[in-house]
């Protein structure tokens, strides 16, 4: 019957239950709890278009790092299986320009250097970033050298944890507009890349709201009325 409650509304595989209740994995999960909580909040921001597209790179790289450093009790086969799942997920959307954007996102500054050496299909994030820089500059060697120099200067600021102002909640694109005027070449590139939404959810929400205003019975509103 459709109106009857299922015996188990949420199916949890036995392997997942065993991992959560495991004596060896339990402490690792507890150590990762703050990190996993941060990832959950980040995914929520992505779903509402409040975080830049580069956060996808950060999420995948942080999961790889957590798997390597915190779940050492897993067997080699289990670790390789999980690594393969992450690599396939990353490959589904990975693009050098998105990786370039990751290096321009101040949110990931404290961990960017550690995550940039992880290999994805034989390439590190640093190598993908360099491909994006070469693609953007084309045959202009001078522009490429200047852009890489400003990237190194920005990375030094990140390493010194001096990038973000006290207002930690500021969007990365806004940070580049307000506090990065001295990074002359990178500023317009960063603003352009970081302003791109991670999904079409914003546009879908706008159309949904518009449908409640402009209907068959209310179809003569002026533009100022619709905007209000």
Secondary structure, 3 states (H helix, E strand, C coil): CCCCCCCCCCCCCHHHHHHHHCHHHHHHHHHHHHHHHHHHHHHHHHHCCCCECCHHHHHHHHHHHHHHHHCCCCCHHHHHHHHHHHHHHHHCCCCHHHHHHHHCCHHHHHHHHHHCCCEECCEEHHHHHHHHHHHHHCCCHHHHHHHHHHHHHHHHHHHCCCCCCCCCCCCHHHHHHHHCCCCHHHHHHHHHHHCCECCCHHHHHHHHHHHHHCCCCCCCCCHHHHHC
